[in-house]
Amino acid sequence: MFIIAKAKGSVKGMIRENKINLTKNKNMLKEKINEFYLSNQKDRTQNRFFISDAGKCHRQIFYSFKNAPKKPIEPNFLRLFDLGNHVHQMIMRSLLNIKGIRVVAAEINIPPHGIISGRADAILSVDKEFYVLDIKSMNSRAFGYLNEAKEDNVLQLRLYLYYFKINKGILLYMNKDDLRLKEFIVDSDTKQVEKLLGELNVLREQIDSNTLPSRLSDYPKNWRCRYCNFSSACKAIHK
């Protein structure tokens, strides 16, 4: 009986010790994964416009050029960017194996241009007609409200159409939660693109002359303000 009691005590002690170790190490993987994403975060210096700047607040772009202090990107958002890359790869694998669709080019840079740079997801040939493909991913809530292509996405795609001299594009959205798809055909619009490029030229002059652009007209109620990494810098300047 004594031996059994002693053995039971040893087992209880081992359980307590394991619980302590589990408590100490419960975030071991989480912390290391977060550290991995943070250490691999590329904080690039911006010296030219990107296609993704289309539709953004000009003050936000200005701050990016000037390397203004900004909120650090949380690891979970960095993982979302990574997930977006995997979504692109999954879609492209499908397209490469579908009869009747020819992937003319993938991850192709726009022709060299002085003011803006960008890389399209793909150029496709479907029924002998060319399309620029732009793939986007979003959560279920945003996907549920998506009845038409987002305005900023349309503008970005039209920039690709302008530079590749292609008349039509496809915006393909994937729901990251259940992998459903929605697609929208987008026609080129040269006047809209040239207007945007004119505005970017003005912004470039403001950046070079260190002239701070105005806030958005509906600041701070605009949804962009809520998610802007430069919100503190913008708030500190009262104009």
SEGUTI-173622 format. One record per residue: x, y, z negated of N, C-alpha, C in turn; residue in one letter. Coordinates in steps of 0.02 Angstrom, whole numbers, plus 50000, padded with zeros to 5 digits. Layout:
XYZXYZXYZA ...
***
This chain:
500424993950000500005000050000500435006350000M 500965005849962501415011649958501735013150026F 501925007750061502245008450127501755011550176I 501135009250175500625011950220500505019350206I 500445021050143500335028050124500905032450147A 501505029750141502095033650162502085034650238K 501895029350273501855029950346501325035050367A 500755034850332500235039750347500485046850336K 500855047650281501125054350267501595056650321G 501995051950347502465053650401502095055850464S 501555052150480501155053850539500845060750532V 500585062250472500285068850460500805074250468K 501405072750442501945077750448502125079050521G 502145073650560502305074350632501765078450667M 501145077250650500595080950681500635088350665I 500775089750600500845096850580501425100150618R 501975096550624502565099250658502415100550732E 502055095850763501875096750833501405102550843N 500935103450795500475109250799500865115750796K 501375115950751501785121950746502155123250811I 502435117950841502795118750903502335120950960N 501735118050961501245119851012501055127251005L 500975129550942500805136450930501355141150954T 501975139050940502545143250961502615143551037K 502445137851070502585137351142501955137951185N 501395140151157500765139951194500785144551255K 501205149851254501255154351311501915153651348N 502255148051338502905147151368502885147751445M 502435144151477502395144351550502115150951574L 501605153351540501295159651560501805165251562K 502205165751509502705171151504503235170451558E 503455164351570503985163251620503725164651691K 503095162751704502805164051770502725171551780I 502485174951728502415182251732503095185551744N 503605183251709504275185951718504525184851789E 504365179051817504575177551886504285182551935F 503625183851928503315188551974503565195651965Y 503665197651903503905204351889504615205351914L 505035200251906505735200951927505805200852003S 505315197852037505345197652110504935203152143N 504685207652103504295213252130504755218052167Q 504585219552228504995224052269504705231052267K 505055235452234504835242352229505195246452283D 504925245852344505275248752402505185256352404R 505715259552427505685266752437505345268152504T 504835272352504504465273652565504755279652601Q 504925278752665505195284252704504825285052771N 504305280952780503875281752839503185279052822R 502705280752863502025278452851501945271252873F 501475267852839501305260952857500585260952882F 500425255952923499735255152946499245254952887I 499455251752833499025251152774498895257852739S 499265263152758499135269752729498505273052759D 498275270352814497675273152846497085272952798A 496775278652786496205279052742496385280452670G 497025280452653497235281752584497225289152569K 497195290752505497255297652481497945300352499C 497975306352529498605309152551499065310652492H 498765312452435499185313852377499515307352353R 499155301852355499445295352336500045293652380Q 499975294752445500525293352491501115297952477I 500965304352463501485309252446501885306852386F 501535304752333501875302352272502295296152286Y 502065291952332502445285952349503105287852383S 503085292752427503685295152461504175298152410F 503905301552359504315305152310504515300852251K 504345294452253504505289852197504265292552130N 503665295252129503375297852067503245292152017A 503255293651952503105288451903502415285451915P 502385278851909501745275551921501655269751873K 501035267551868500885261851826501195255551856K 501515251451815501795245151841501225240551864P 501355236751915500865231951939500865225851894I 500285223951870500235218251824500375211751862E 500645206751827500815200351860500225197051895P 499615197751866499035194551897498885197551966N 499005204051974498905207152039499445204852088F 500055203952065500575201352108500415194352132L 500105190352088499895183652109499325183952159R 498905188952153498365189852203498665191452271L 499185195552274499525196852337499805190452366F 500095186452323500385180052344499835175452371D 499265175452337498705171352360498465173752429L 498475180252439498285182952504498725180452560G 499375179752545499845176952595499665169752612N 499475165852561499275158852573498635158452614H 498175163152603497565163452643497745164452717V 498205169052730498425170352799498705164052830H 499125160552794499435154452820498915149152835Q 498415148452792497885143452802497485144952866M 497315151352875496935153352935497355152152997I 497985154052995498405153253054498505145953073M 498555141553023498615134353037497995131853075R 497415134353055496795132353089496795134753161S 496965141153171496945144053238497425140753286L 497995138653260498495135453303498275128553328L 497745125853297497525119153315496825118953344N 496545124753361495865125053389495915125953465I 495585121353500495575121853573495165127953595K 495405131453645495055137353670495315143753639G 495725143153587496035149153557496785148453565I 497085153553592497815153653600498105159153557R 498555157353514498905162253473499495164953515V 499395170853540499905173953584500515176053543V 500395178653484500935180853439500675180953368A 501115179853320500925180153250501425184553212A 501155188353164501555192953124502015197053169E 501695200853212502045204653264502045212153246I 502645215153248502715222253232502445226453289N 502165232253272501955236853324502575239553360I 502505241753423503085244553458503395250253418P 504065251053422504405256353384504085263153395P 503965266553339503645273053342503915277253285H 503985283753296504325287953247503965288853181G 503305288753180502945290853121502665285153079I 502535279353109502165274153074502435267253094I 502395262553048502595255753064502075250953035S 502055244853062501575239953038501655233353074G 501365228253045501415221553074500725218353075R 500495216553134499835213453141499875206053124A 499325203353099499305196253082499385191853144D 499025193653197499085189653258498765193253317A 498975191253376498625192953438498375186453467I 497715186153481497405180053505497135181053576L 497095175453611496745175253675496155170453667S 495545173253673494935169253666494515170353729V 494385164953766494015165553830494335170753875D 494995170653877495395174853922495355182353903K 495125183853843495115190753820495565191253758E 495945196753756496425197653701496095201253642F 496295199153582496065202153520496655202853472Y 496655208253433497115208753377496735206253315V 497035201553279496715198653220497015201753157L 496565203953112496775206353046496395202352993D 496755198852950496455194352901496465197852833I 495895197752799495825200752733495525195552685K 495705195952622495405191652572495135195852515S 494615193452482494295197252428493925192552382M 493715195152324493345190952277492605190352296N 492245186152260491545184652277491095190752275S 491215195052225490785200952218490845205552278R 491465207152296491575211552355491315208252418A 491425201652423491205198052483490445198152489F 490105197652433489375197652434489085204152460G 489425209752446489195216252469489415217952540Y 489815213652569490115215152634489625213652691L 489265218852712488805218152768489085221052833N 489615224852827489965227452885490695228252866E 491125228752916491835229352902491985235752862A 492455235352816492635241052775492965246452819K 492785252652804493005258252846493765258652852E 494115257952796494845258252798495135252652840D 494835246752835495085241052874494975242152949N 494415245152966494275246753037494795251553064V 494945256653025495425261653046496115258553056L 496315254253009496955250853015496985246453077Q 496455242753089496435238453148496455242453212L 496115248153212496115252353273496815255253287R 497205256253235497905258253246498285252753282L 498175246453262498495240953298498265240653370Y 497625241453381497365241353450497675246853492L 497755252653462498055258353496498765256853518Y 499165254153473499875253053488499995246953532Y 499555241953526499635236053569499255236753635F 498875242253642498485243553703498005237753717K 497635235753665497135230453670496465233453651I 495935231353684495285234753676494875232253616N 494985226153595494565223353542494985220053487K 494715220253427495035216853371494525213053330G 494775208653287494345204753243494585205753171I 494115207953129494245208153057493945201853027L 494365197653000494145191252971494245191552895L 493695191152859493715191452786493605184452757Y 494005182752706493915176452670493765177852597M 493255174252571493095174452500493595169852464N 494015172752420494535168852387494255163752338K 493625164652317493335160252267493035153852297D 492715154552355492405148552385492595147552458D 493045151852484493345151152551492845152252608L 492275155452594491825157252649492135162752691R 491905163252753492175168052801491645172752827L 491835178952842491425183652880491885186952931K 491625188352990492035191653040491655197353074E 492035202353096491745208153129492185209953189F 491865211153246492215213453305492285221053302I 492885223453316493025230653312493275232953380V 492965238253407493175241153470493705246553458D 494125247553507494635252753502494305259653502S 494635264553473494385271453471494975276153472D 495175278053532495785282153540495715288853506T 495135292053511495045298653480495125298353405K 494835293253374494895292653301495615291553280Q 495975287353318496675285953301497105292153310V 497005295853364497415301753376497275307153324E 496655307453300496485312153245496865310153182K 496875303653167497235301153108497985302653114L 498265301453172498985302653181499145310053173L 498685314353195498775321553185498785323253111G 498335320153072498315321353000498955318752966E 499215313152990499835310452961500435314952978L 500425318053036500955322853053500955328753005N 500355331152989500295336652941500545334452872V 500355328352852500585325652788501345324952787L 501635322852843502365322252847502695328952835R 502405334252862502675341052851502615343052777E 502065341052746501975342552675502495338852633Q 502625332652651503125328652615503825331752623I 503995333652684504655336552697504745343352663D 504205347152657504245353752626504085353552551S 503965347552525503805346552454503165350252434N 502675350352480502025353552467501525348252448T 501275348552386500825343452361500145343952396L 499915338452427499245338552458498685339252406P 498115341552428497545342252384497295335452361S 496945335452303496615329452281496025327852327R 495755321752320495145320052354494585324752331L 494135326352376493615331252360493165329052302S 493095322552293492665320052238493085317152181D 493695319552173494105317552115493765319652050Y 493775315651998494065308851993493545303252001P 492975304852031492435299952037492555294952093K 492985296752140493115292252196493405285652170N 493185280052198493405273552174494165272752181W 494455276152230495185275652238495555278352177R 495275283452146495595286452087495645281552029C 495125277352022495125272651967495675267451973R 495865265852035496355260552046497045263252067Y 497135269752066497755272752090498315271952038C 498895269552061499465268752016499775275451996N 499595280752032499875287352017499385291751981F 498875288951950498345292951919498615297551864S 499105295351826499385299651772499735305651801S 500125304651854500485310151886499985315151916A 499455312451946498955316751977498575320851925C 498415317651869498035321051816498435326551784K 499105325751782499535330551748499575337251785A 499405337151849499435343251889498725345751900I 498565351651875497865354051875497705357751939H 497715354151993497485357152057497365351552107K 
***
